[in-house]
Amino acid sequence: MNLLSDDQRLLLEYMFGISEGKVDDKFVFRKPGPLNHSRWLTTAIRIMILYTRTMEPSKTLVILVHFIVKVYAFTWFSVRENNNFTLGSDIFFQMIQAVNEVQKTWDHIEGAKTNKCQKSITDIVFKVLKQNAFCLLGENFLASLLFSRHDEHRQIAVEKILEIRSHPTPLVTPISNPIPDINFEAEDWSKLVDVSSLECHEPPCTRHLSNEYLEVFKVQRHQPPRFPLHSQSVERAVKLTSEASTTSYIWQKRHNSIVAKNKSRKERPEFRTKKDYVV
């Protein structure tokens, strides 16, 4: 609990509180952070707070809160607990499963004849997921398979990497690398993407390994490189980009604003703790 920020702790408490029917009194009157386009956590918390303070919430509000509790918050804390880039595909698969469960719940509540609104849940969510499934890009997906706990996953990854090496493409040569087609009906995360049709470079974390050493991965699991799936630096970059977007619609002006702000921050003194401030 001590490792969570105030917003994260508030999200967790409201997640448990709504699931159990009562939010801890200690957190009921906590004020969430200011609403900002890049602060998705705050947006989710405010929706949950609105729900707990509404006597007769609308159907739309109930669906949103159900989604936040079962999908968004669950995924958030999954990333916090398993913060390695090789686990991105597995977490993405869990998210798909959670969305499907929300869909089934509302289909059951509404009935087969009146589920038009509920069908749009998966339609909308899966469209967004497809546009942001960067963990399923060829290089990332192969790395996930290569460091999987399952032998068959690692064997598939090794064979594909060796195939890529047999027809080398210079790294300076760009490869058309859109997010591949996603199998939302897959029963296992390793089936989300058709590896045989991937066109990509091999993962950067394996380029220094010989073919002989790579073969060892088929029968022995190795520890993946320590590279985060998500970090606060990503959130800061999104926040900064959102702030710049409010000043101009022109890409070059937004870029100049971001560069100038980053340069200013580097030139200003940095205070790690309160004692470093000079009164």
VEXNU-363383 format. One line per 10 residues: number of its first residue (from 1); for each residue y negated, z, x of N, C-alpha, C. Coordinates in Angstrom, 2 decimals. Each point is the difference from the previous one (the first is absolute). Layout:
NUM	Y,Z,X,Y,Z,X,Y,Z,X | ... .
END
This chain:
1	1.20,0.00,0.82,-1.20,0.00,-0.82,-1.26,0.00,0.85 | 0.06,0.71,1.14,-1.18,0.11,0.85,-0.37,-1.32,0.65 | 0.96,-0.96,0.02,-0.25,-1.29,0.62,-0.70,-0.97,-0.94 | -0.16,0.40,-1.26,-0.62,-0.87,-0.99,-1.50,0.23,-0.06 | -0.73,-1.08,-0.22,-1.44,0.12,-0.21,-0.24,0.57,-1.40 | -1.27,0.33,-0.31,-0.32,0.55,-1.31,0.38,-0.97,-1.12 | -0.31,-1.29,0.20,0.32,-1.00,-1.02,1.51,-0.14,-0.18 | 0.73,0.00,1.10,1.45,-0.14,-0.08,0.63,1.21,-0.69 | -0.49,1.20,0.31,0.52,1.20,-0.64,-0.31,-0.02,-1.50 | -1.20,-0.47,-0.35,-0.38,-0.08,-1.41,0.89,-1.00,-0.74 .
11	0.29,-1.13,0.64,0.90,-0.98,-0.61,1.38,0.61,-0.22 | 0.50,0.73,0.98,1.32,0.62,-0.11,0.04,1.03,-1.12 | -1.03,0.83,-0.10,-0.02,1.04,-1.02,-0.08,-0.59,-1.40 | -0.81,-1.03,-0.18,-0.08,-0.63,-1.31,1.28,-0.77,-0.32 | 0.63,-0.55,1.02,1.27,-0.69,-0.20,1.05,0.97,-0.53 | 0.13,1.17,0.65,0.94,1.02,-0.45,-0.43,0.58,-1.35 | -1.32,0.25,-0.14,-0.50,0.63,-1.21,0.24,-0.85,-1.24 | -0.27,-1.29,0.10,0.22,-0.89,-1.15,1.49,-0.12,-0.30 | 0.82,-0.04,1.04,1.45,-0.10,-0.20,0.55,1.25,-0.69 | -0.57,1.17,0.33,0.50,1.26,-0.55,-0.75,0.46,-1.24 .
21	-1.13,-0.65,-0.32,-0.75,0.36,-1.20,-1.14,0.96,0.21 | -0.26,0.43,1.23,-1.11,0.92,0.27,-0.42,-0.11,1.46 | -1.30,-0.20,0.21,-0.55,-0.08,1.35,-0.40,1.40,0.47 | 0.28,0.31,1.21,-0.34,1.31,0.56,-1.48,0.28,-0.19 | -0.34,1.19,-0.53,-1.39,0.36,-0.27,-0.88,-0.09,1.25 | 0.60,0.19,1.15,-0.76,-0.03,1.25,-0.56,-1.39,0.29 | 0.62,-1.04,-0.60,-0.42,-1.37,0.31,-0.66,-0.70,-1.20 | 0.01,0.65,-1.14,-0.55,-0.63,-1.20,-1.47,-0.34,0.16 | -0.77,0.90,0.62,-1.44,-0.20,0.10,-0.44,-0.55,1.36 | 0.97,-0.44,0.80,-0.36,-0.64,1.26,-0.67,-1.34,-0.28 .
31	-1.06,-0.29,0.72,-0.71,-1.26,-0.18,0.58,-1.06,0.93 | 0.35,-1.16,-0.54,0.51,-1.08,0.86,-1.14,-0.63,0.79 | 0.34,-0.76,1.01,-1.02,-0.68,0.80,-0.72,-1.06,-0.80 | -1.12,-0.52,0.53,-0.76,-1.03,-0.71,0.82,-1.26,-0.20 | -0.22,-0.68,-1.12,0.73,-1.22,-0.31,-0.48,-1.12,0.91 | 0.94,-0.70,0.61,-0.32,-1.08,0.92,1.11,-1.04,-0.09 | -0.35,-1.26,0.12,1.00,-1.07,-0.15,1.15,0.16,0.98 | -0.29,0.53,1.18,1.05,0.12,1.02,0.75,1.33,-0.08 | -0.47,0.91,-0.85,0.65,1.31,-0.11,0.95,-0.01,-1.20 | 1.16,-0.65,0.19,0.96,-0.13,-1.10,0.52,1.37,-0.41 .
41	0.12,0.91,0.94,0.52,1.33,-0.29,-0.91,0.72,-0.99 | -1.30,-0.08,0.24,-0.96,0.65,-0.89,0.03,-0.62,-1.39 | 0.14,-1.31,-0.06,0.09,-0.67,-1.30,1.19,0.51,-0.79 | 1.15,0.11,0.65,1.21,0.48,-0.66,-0.18,1.44,-0.49 | -0.60,0.84,0.84,-0.21,1.41,-0.38,-0.93,0.10,-1.21 | -1.06,-0.78,-0.01,-0.94,0.05,-1.12,0.66,-0.44,-1.31 | 0.87,-0.98,0.06,0.72,-0.43,-1.19,0.91,1.12,-0.50 | 0.66,0.70,0.93,0.87,1.10,-0.38,-0.81,1.17,-0.59 | -1.15,0.27,0.58,-0.87,1.06,-0.53,-0.46,-0.35,-1.41 | -0.40,-1.26,-0.20,-0.42,-0.44,-1.33,1.12,0.20,-1.02 .
51	1.21,-0.30,0.42,1.15,0.14,-0.90,0.21,1.46,-0.41 | -0.10,0.91,0.97,0.24,1.41,-0.30,-1.11,0.61,-0.86 | -1.17,-0.64,-0.05,-1.13,0.54,-0.76,-0.27,-0.79,-1.29 | 0.93,-0.88,-0.35,-0.14,-0.80,-1.22,1.01,0.49,-1.03 | -0.49,0.39,-1.17,0.87,0.55,-1.03,0.97,-1.05,-0.53 | -0.49,-1.19,-0.25,0.85,-1.08,-0.51,-0.19,-1.24,0.89 | 0.67,-0.03,1.14,-0.16,-1.13,0.92,0.49,-1.31,-0.61 | -0.67,-1.06,0.35,0.40,-1.31,-0.50,1.31,-0.44,0.65 | 0.60,-0.99,-0.59,1.26,-0.53,0.53,-0.21,-0.56,1.41 | -1.12,-0.67,0.22,-0.29,-0.56,1.33,-0.11,1.10,1.04 .
61	-0.68,1.10,-0.35,-0.14,1.11,0.94,1.35,0.63,0.30 | 0.83,0.13,-0.99,1.33,0.58,0.20,0.83,-0.87,0.94 | -0.07,-1.32,-0.20,0.74,-0.92,0.87,-0.49,0.10,1.44 | -1.32,0.06,0.17,-0.57,0.11,1.35,0.47,1.27,0.70 | -0.03,1.12,-0.71,0.42,1.27,0.60,1.50,-0.03,0.30 | 0.79,-0.56,-0.89,1.43,-0.12,0.23,0.26,-0.81,1.27 | -0.75,-1.09,0.16,0.16,-0.84,1.20,-0.42,0.75,1.26 | -1.11,0.74,-0.08,-0.48,0.74,1.16,1.03,1.04,0.45 | 0.55,0.75,-0.96,0.95,1.06,0.33,1.31,-0.56,0.55 | 0.52,-1.04,-0.66,1.33,-0.51,0.33,0.00,-1.02,1.15 .
71	-1.11,-0.70,0.17,-0.02,-1.07,1.00,-1.00,0.28,1.13 | -1.28,0.11,-0.37,-1.04,0.10,1.03,0.14,1.26,0.85 | 0.02,1.17,-0.66,0.08,1.26,0.75,1.32,0.10,0.76 | 1.08,-0.42,-0.65,1.31,0.03,0.66,0.00,-0.83,1.28 | -0.58,-1.20,-0.09,-0.06,-0.88,1.17,-0.91,0.57,1.07 | -1.11,0.59,-0.43,-0.95,0.58,0.96,0.69,1.04,0.88 | 0.72,0.91,-0.62,0.63,1.07,0.76,1.25,-0.49,0.74 | 0.59,-1.09,-0.46,1.11,-0.61,0.75,-0.52,-0.55,1.32 | -1.18,-0.61,-0.05,-0.61,-0.52,1.24,-0.38,1.15,0.93 | -0.52,1.07,-0.57,-0.36,1.17,0.81,1.23,0.59,0.70 .
81	1.12,0.02,-0.69,1.21,0.60,0.55,0.72,-0.93,0.97 | -0.05,-1.29,-0.26,0.74,-0.97,0.81,-0.98,-1.01,0.59 | -0.85,0.47,0.87,-1.11,-0.82,0.48,0.36,-0.81,1.24 | 0.96,-0.92,-0.17,0.33,-0.92,1.09,0.06,-1.41,-0.58 | -0.52,-0.96,0.75,-0.13,-1.36,-0.55,1.34,-0.62,-0.36 | 1.09,0.46,0.62,1.31,-0.57,-0.30,0.54,0.46,-1.35 | -0.63,0.99,-0.62,0.44,0.51,-1.30,-0.78,-0.61,-1.16 | -0.93,-0.90,0.33,-0.84,-0.59,-1.03,0.80,-0.76,-1.05 | 1.00,-0.76,0.42,0.79,-0.79,-0.96,0.77,0.90,-0.95 | 0.55,1.09,0.52,0.75,0.95,-0.83,-0.92,0.65,-1.03 .
91	-1.19,0.43,0.43,-0.95,0.62,-0.93,-0.48,-1.01,-1.03 | -0.19,-1.24,0.42,-0.40,-1.06,-0.93,1.07,-0.19,-1.07 | 1.26,0.04,0.40,1.11,-0.13,-0.95,0.01,1.18,-0.98 | -0.23,1.20,0.51,-0.06,1.17,-0.88,-1.14,-0.13,-1.01 | -1.11,-0.59,0.43,-1.13,-0.20,-0.90,0.39,-0.95,-1.14 | 0.71,-1.08,0.35,0.45,-0.94,-1.03,0.91,0.70,-0.99 | 0.91,0.83,0.51,0.92,0.72,-0.87,-0.76,0.95,-0.93 | -1.02,0.66,0.54,-0.80,0.93,-0.81,-0.76,-0.74,-1.10 | -0.55,-1.16,0.33,-0.72,-0.80,-1.01,0.96,-0.42,-1.11 | 1.21,-0.41,0.39,0.99,-0.40,-1.00,0.37,1.17,-0.91 .
101	0.05,1.21,0.55,0.31,1.17,-0.80,-1.11,0.28,-1.01 | -1.25,-0.15,0.44,-1.13,0.15,-0.93,0.09,-1.02,-1.11 | 0.34,-1.24,0.38,0.14,-1.06,-0.99,1.09,0.34,-1.03 | 1.14,0.46,0.48,1.11,0.33,-0.90,-0.38,1.15,-0.94 | -0.71,0.98,0.54,-0.41,1.14,-0.83,-0.88,-0.46,-1.16 | -0.97,-0.86,0.29,-0.91,-0.44,-1.05,0.66,-0.99,-0.93 | 0.94,-0.78,0.49,0.76,-0.88,-0.88,0.79,0.83,-1.01 | 0.54,1.12,0.48,0.77,0.87,-0.89,-0.90,0.68,-1.03 | -1.19,0.41,0.45,-0.93,0.68,-0.92,-0.51,-0.96,-1.06 | -0.38,-1.20,0.42,-0.61,-0.95,-0.92,1.03,-0.76,-0.83 .
111	1.20,-0.17,0.54,0.99,-0.79,-0.71,-0.06,-1.45,0.40 | 1.07,-0.70,-0.23,0.11,-1.39,0.47,-1.01,-0.93,-0.68 | -0.41,0.31,-1.21,-0.88,-0.90,-0.74,-1.47,0.16,0.35 | -0.37,1.12,0.63,-1.43,0.25,0.24,-0.26,0.32,1.47 | 0.70,-0.69,0.89,-0.15,0.30,1.42,-0.85,-1.03,0.73 | -0.85,-0.72,-0.74,-0.84,-1.01,0.62,-0.90,0.61,1.06 | -0.61,1.14,-0.31,-0.90,0.66,0.96,0.77,0.47,1.22 | 1.21,0.55,-0.22,0.76,0.54,1.10,0.52,-1.07,0.96 | 0.23,-1.21,-0.51,0.43,-1.07,0.89,-1.07,-0.30,1.03 | -1.26,0.20,-0.39,-1.08,-0.29,0.93,-0.05,0.99,1.16 .
121	0.67,1.14,-0.12,0.01,0.98,1.09,0.62,-0.61,1.25 | 1.22,-0.51,-0.14,0.67,-0.60,1.16,-0.69,-1.31,0.40 | -0.48,-0.75,-0.98,-0.68,-1.25,0.33,-1.21,0.25,0.89 | -0.82,0.98,-0.38,-1.21,0.31,0.76,0.34,0.63,1.34 | 0.87,1.00,-0.01,0.30,0.74,1.22,0.71,-0.88,1.02 | 1.00,-0.76,-0.43,0.74,-0.83,0.95,-0.88,-1.09,0.60 | -0.96,-0.48,-0.77,-0.93,-1.00,0.54,-0.82,0.60,1.14 | -0.47,1.23,-0.20,-0.78,0.68,1.04,0.88,0.33,1.21 | 1.21,0.46,-0.26,0.91,0.33,1.10,0.30,-1.24,0.84 | 0.21,-1.12,-0.65,0.31,-1.23,0.72,-1.14,-0.40,0.93 .
131	-1.23,0.23,-0.45,-1.17,-0.39,0.81,-0.21,0.94,1.18 | 0.57,1.21,-0.05,-0.26,1.00,1.03,1.26,0.48,0.71 | 1.08,-0.77,-0.10,1.27,0.41,0.61,0.06,-0.39,1.48 | -0.93,0.51,0.78,-0.06,-0.36,1.42,1.18,0.57,0.78 | 0.63,1.04,-0.54,1.19,0.55,0.67,1.17,-0.97,-0.08 | -0.10,-1.03,-0.86,1.07,-0.98,-0.14,-0.29,-1.29,0.76 | -1.09,-0.05,0.74,-0.23,-1.14,0.88,1.16,-0.10,0.99 | 0.32,-1.22,0.42,1.21,-0.22,0.79,0.24,0.97,1.13 | -0.99,0.16,0.88,0.17,0.87,1.16,0.22,1.45,-0.42 | -0.75,0.45,-0.99,0.14,1.38,-0.45,1.35,0.25,-0.66 .
141	0.44,-0.95,-0.81,1.27,0.17,-0.72,1.17,0.01,0.98 | -0.05,-0.85,1.02,1.06,-0.02,1.00,0.05,1.32,0.78 | -1.18,0.57,0.28,-0.03,1.29,0.69,0.61,1.09,-0.87 | -0.26,-0.05,-1.30,0.59,0.99,-0.92,1.52,-0.10,0.00 | 0.51,-1.23,-0.02,1.44,-0.20,0.02,0.60,0.44,1.33 | -0.69,-0.29,1.09,0.53,0.29,1.33,0.15,1.49,0.26 | -0.87,0.80,-0.59,0.05,1.45,0.23,0.57,0.75,-1.21 | 0.69,-0.73,-0.87,0.62,0.61,-1.16,1.20,0.86,0.43 | 0.37,0.94,-0.87,1.17,0.84,0.27,1.31,-0.72,-0.32 | -0.11,-1.16,-0.66,1.20,-0.72,-0.41,0.34,-1.11,1.01 .
151	1.24,-0.06,0.42,0.43,-0.98,0.99,-0.23,-1.43,-0.47 | 0.31,-0.27,-1.29,-0.13,-1.37,-0.50,-1.45,-0.47,0.03 | -0.95,0.91,-0.22,-1.41,-0.37,0.07,-0.37,-0.40,1.43 | 0.43,0.80,0.95,-0.34,-0.27,1.40,0.65,-1.29,0.49 | 1.20,-0.29,-0.48,0.68,-1.24,0.40,-0.77,-1.22,-0.50 | -0.49,0.07,-1.22,-0.80,-1.11,-0.55,-1.26,-0.21,0.83 | -0.66,1.10,0.36,-1.24,-0.10,0.78,0.25,-0.59,1.39 | 1.05,0.46,0.66,0.31,-0.49,1.35,0.30,-1.49,-0.03 | 0.80,-0.44,-0.96,0.35,-1.42,-0.09,-1.25,-0.85,-0.25 | -0.90,0.49,-0.85,-1.22,-0.76,-0.28,-0.91,-0.05,1.22 .
161	-0.14,1.10,0.72,-0.85,0.02,1.19,0.55,-0.93,1.07 | 1.32,0.01,0.18,0.63,-0.90,0.98,-0.19,-1.45,-0.42 | 0.01,-0.26,-1.30,-0.25,-1.36,-0.49,-1.43,-0.42,0.31 | -0.94,0.91,-0.17,-1.41,-0.30,0.31,-0.16,-0.28,1.49 | 0.71,0.78,0.82,-0.09,-0.20,1.45,0.61,-1.33,0.44 | 0.98,-0.47,-0.75,0.65,-1.26,0.37,-0.89,-1.21,-0.25 | -1.03,0.18,-0.84,-0.98,-1.04,-0.27,-1.39,0.62,0.17 | -0.36,0.33,1.24,-1.24,0.75,0.23,-1.26,-0.79,-0.38 | -0.93,0.74,-0.57,-1.32,-0.54,-0.34,-1.03,0.80,0.78 | -0.88,-0.65,0.77,-1.01,0.75,0.76,-0.76,0.97,-0.89 .
171	-0.23,1.21,0.51,-0.68,1.02,-0.80,-1.41,-0.41,-0.37 | -0.61,-0.88,0.82,-1.36,-0.45,-0.29,-0.01,-1.00,-1.15 | 1.19,-0.49,-0.35,0.08,-0.97,-1.10,0.09,0.74,-1.33 | -0.99,-0.15,-0.85,0.05,0.73,-1.28,1.13,-0.51,-0.89 | 0.62,0.90,-0.69,1.05,-0.35,-0.97,-0.53,0.31,-1.39 | 0.20,-0.95,-0.90,-0.39,0.27,-1.37,0.79,1.19,-0.49 | -0.70,1.10,-0.19,0.71,1.27,-0.21,-0.44,0.70,-1.28 | 0.13,-0.68,-1.13,-0.34,0.71,-1.24,1.08,1.01,-0.33 | -0.31,0.88,-0.92,1.01,0.95,-0.45,1.13,-0.78,-0.65 | 1.24,0.19,0.43,1.11,-0.79,-0.55,0.27,0.32,-1.46 .
181	0.80,-0.84,-0.62,0.40,0.25,-1.39,0.77,1.31,-0.07 | -0.33,0.81,-1.00,0.61,1.32,-0.12,0.98,0.00,-1.16 | 1.18,0.51,0.26,1.01,0.13,-1.04,-0.16,1.36,-0.69 | -0.75,0.02,-1.09,-0.26,1.26,-0.69,1.24,0.51,-0.76 | 1.05,-0.80,-0.03,1.25,0.42,-0.64,1.01,0.52,1.02 | -0.40,0.11,1.26,0.93,0.43,1.05,0.52,1.41,-0.27 | 1.25,0.24,0.36,0.62,1.31,-0.17,-0.05,0.83,1.27 | -0.54,-0.59,1.06,-0.14,0.71,1.28,-1.21,-0.58,0.71 | -0.71,0.83,0.77,-1.23,-0.48,0.62,0.25,-1.14,0.98 | 1.19,-0.06,0.58,0.30,-1.06,0.96,0.10,-1.36,-0.66 .
191	0.09,-0.02,-1.34,0.10,-1.26,-0.74,-1.33,-0.42,-0.61 | -1.05,0.71,0.31,-1.32,-0.36,-0.54,-0.45,-1.37,0.48 | 0.40,-0.36,1.23,-0.42,-1.25,0.61,1.24,-0.75,0.50 | -0.01,-1.31,-0.16,1.08,-0.83,0.52,-0.25,-0.24,1.49 | 0.72,0.72,0.84,-0.22,-0.06,1.44,0.26,-1.40,0.55 | 0.97,-0.68,-0.55,0.37,-1.33,0.52,-1.13,-1.01,-0.12 | -0.90,0.20,-0.94,-1.10,-0.95,-0.21,-1.30,0.42,0.68 | 0.01,1.13,0.70,-1.22,0.48,0.65,-0.40,-0.91,1.15 | -1.29,-0.28,0.08,-0.57,-0.72,1.14,-1.05,0.90,0.63 | 0.34,0.56,1.15,-0.89,0.97,0.62,0.35,0.14,1.48 .
201	-0.88,0.70,0.73,0.33,0.41,1.36,0.90,1.22,-0.08 | 0.60,0.37,1.11,0.79,1.22,-0.01,-0.95,1.21,0.06 | 0.45,1.17,-0.43,-0.87,1.18,0.01,-0.52,0.30,1.41 | -1.25,0.38,0.13,-0.55,0.32,1.33,0.77,1.11,0.70 | 0.60,0.92,-0.75,0.70,1.13,0.61,1.34,-0.39,0.63 | 0.43,-1.26,-0.16,1.29,-0.42,0.58,-0.16,-1.07,1.08 | -1.22,-0.46,0.24,-0.20,-1.13,0.91,0.33,0.33,1.45 | 0.01,1.28,0.33,0.31,0.39,1.37,1.48,0.28,0.19 | 0.79,-0.12,-1.05,1.43,0.31,0.07,0.81,-1.27,0.30 | 1.02,0.14,0.83,0.87,-1.12,0.33,0.96,-0.26,-1.17 .
211	0.60,-1.18,0.00,0.96,-0.31,-1.04,1.19,0.95,0.02 | 0.42,0.38,1.21,1.14,0.91,0.13,-0.32,1.37,-0.58 | -1.19,0.49,0.29,-0.38,1.32,-0.52,-0.19,-0.06,-1.51 | -0.49,-1.14,-0.48,-0.22,-0.15,-1.43,1.34,0.05,-0.76 | 1.05,-0.52,0.63,1.32,0.02,-0.63,0.49,1.43,-0.25 | -0.47,0.93,0.82,0.43,1.39,-0.15,-0.46,0.57,-1.34 | -1.11,-0.50,-0.51,-0.53,0.49,-1.27,1.00,-0.17,-1.15 | 0.91,-0.97,0.14,0.95,-0.26,-1.08,0.91,1.20,-0.27 | 0.30,0.74,1.06,0.96,1.11,-0.14,-0.62,1.36,0.26 | -1.25,0.00,0.47,-0.64,1.28,0.32,-1.45,-0.01,-0.48 .
221	-0.35,1.04,-0.74,-1.36,0.09,-0.51,-0.94,0.55,1.07 | -1.21,-0.55,0.08,-1.01,0.45,0.95,-1.20,0.55,-0.76 | -0.76,0.84,0.68,-1.21,0.55,-0.59,-1.11,-1.05,0.03 | -0.69,-0.19,-1.10,-1.07,-1.00,-0.03,-1.24,0.47,0.75 | -0.88,-0.92,0.37,-1.26,0.39,0.64,-0.82,0.86,-0.95 | -0.80,0.88,0.56,-0.83,0.88,-0.83,-1.28,-0.74,-0.38 | 0.07,-0.70,-1.10,-1.16,-0.73,-0.50,-0.11,0.29,-1.49 | -1.14,0.52,-0.46,-0.10,0.46,-1.39,0.02,-1.12,-1.02 | 0.59,0.29,-1.13,-0.03,-0.91,-1.13,-1.39,-0.06,-0.60 | -0.67,1.12,0.00,-1.35,0.09,-0.55,-0.72,1.13,0.71 .
231	-1.27,-0.15,0.23,-0.75,1.03,0.71,-1.40,0.14,-0.60 | -0.67,1.08,0.38,-1.35,0.22,-0.50,-0.97,-1.06,0.51 | 0.31,-0.58,1.16,-0.87,-1.05,0.52,-0.04,-1.20,-0.95 | 1.13,-0.25,-0.68,0.04,-1.08,-0.98,-0.92,0.33,-1.17 | 0.07,1.25,-0.47,-0.85,0.42,-1.11,-1.48,-0.09,0.38 | -0.32,0.39,1.23,-1.40,-0.07,0.44,-0.48,-1.45,0.04 | 0.89,-0.90,0.43,-0.38,-1.41,0.07,-0.24,-0.56,-1.40 | 0.83,0.39,-0.95,-0.17,-0.46,-1.38,-1.31,0.55,-0.57 | -0.28,1.27,0.27,-1.23,0.61,-0.50,-1.22,-0.70,0.59 | 0.04,-0.26,1.30,-1.12,-0.65,0.65,-0.21,-1.41,-0.54 .
241	1.08,-0.72,-0.22,-0.08,-1.36,-0.54,-0.56,0.03,-1.43 | 0.41,1.00,-0.78,-0.51,0.11,-1.37,-1.49,0.29,0.00 | -0.44,0.86,0.89,-1.43,0.32,0.10,-0.80,-1.24,0.39 | 0.54,-0.77,0.94,-0.71,-1.20,0.44,-0.07,-1.04,-1.12 | 1.01,-0.01,-0.86,0.04,-0.97,-1.10,-1.09,0.26,-1.03 | -0.49,1.22,-0.06,-1.08,0.31,-0.95,-1.35,-0.49,0.48 | -0.12,-0.35,1.27,-1.28,-0.44,0.56,-0.17,-1.51,-0.06 | 1.13,-0.74,0.02,-0.11,-1.46,0.00,1.31,-0.63,-0.44 | -0.12,-1.17,-0.63,1.17,-0.77,-0.39,0.39,-1.00,1.08 | -0.85,-0.15,0.98,0.25,-0.98,1.07,0.87,0.64,1.08 .
251	1.10,-0.68,0.34,0.97,0.57,0.93,-0.64,0.34,1.34 | -0.81,-0.89,0.57,-0.56,0.21,1.32,-0.93,1.22,0.01 | -0.77,0.19,-1.06,-0.89,1.16,-0.07,0.80,1.29,-0.12 | 1.08,-0.03,-0.76,0.84,1.19,-0.10,0.62,0.32,1.36 | 0.45,-1.03,0.69,0.60,0.20,1.32,-1.01,0.60,0.96 | -1.22,-0.54,0.00,-1.04,0.52,0.89,-0.31,1.46,-0.31 | -0.01,0.35,-1.28,-0.26,1.38,-0.40,1.08,0.94,0.54 | 1.26,-0.42,-0.10,1.11,0.82,0.48,-0.06,0.18,1.51 | -0.26,-1.10,0.71,-0.08,0.06,1.47,-1.14,0.92,0.43 | -1.16,-0.13,-0.65,-1.16,0.83,0.36,0.28,1.47,-0.26 .
261	0.65,0.32,-1.10,0.29,1.40,-0.32,1.01,0.58,0.99 | 1.02,-0.75,0.36,0.97,0.48,0.98,-0.64,0.22,1.37 | -0.90,-0.90,0.38,-0.70,0.15,1.28,-0.88,1.24,-0.01 | -0.67,0.23,-1.11,-0.86,1.18,-0.12,0.82,1.29,0.10 | 1.17,0.01,-0.63,0.85,1.19,0.05,0.49,0.30,1.42 | 0.28,-1.05,0.76,0.47,0.20,1.37,-1.10,0.56,0.89 | -1.25,-0.39,-0.28,-1.12,0.43,0.84,-0.47,1.40,-0.33 | 0.28,0.46,-1.20,-0.43,1.34,-0.39,0.95,1.05,0.56 | -0.51,1.21,0.27,0.89,1.05,0.52,1.06,0.38,-1.03 | 1.17,0.38,0.51,1.11,0.35,-0.87,0.26,1.50,0.08 .
271	0.12,0.64,-1.13,0.25,1.43,-0.05,1.37,0.26,-0.61 | 0.91,0.53,0.82,1.35,0.26,-0.46,0.09,1.23,-0.90 | -0.76,1.01,0.32,0.00,1.25,-0.77,-1.42,0.45,-0.26 | -0.15,0.99,-0.90,-1.34,0.49,-0.36,-0.71,0.63,1.19 | 0.76,0.59,0.93,-0.63,0.67,1.13,-0.69,-0.98,0.95 | 0.34,-1.31,-0.12,-0.61,-1.00,0.85,-1.41,-0.38,-0.45 | -0.35,0.35,-1.24,-1.32,-0.32,-0.49,-1.03,0.93,0.67 | -1.14,-0.56,0.35,-1.08,0.77,0.61,-1.05,0.27,-1.07 | -0.25,1.27,-0.31,-0.97,0.36,-1.02,-1.39,0.05,0.60 .
END
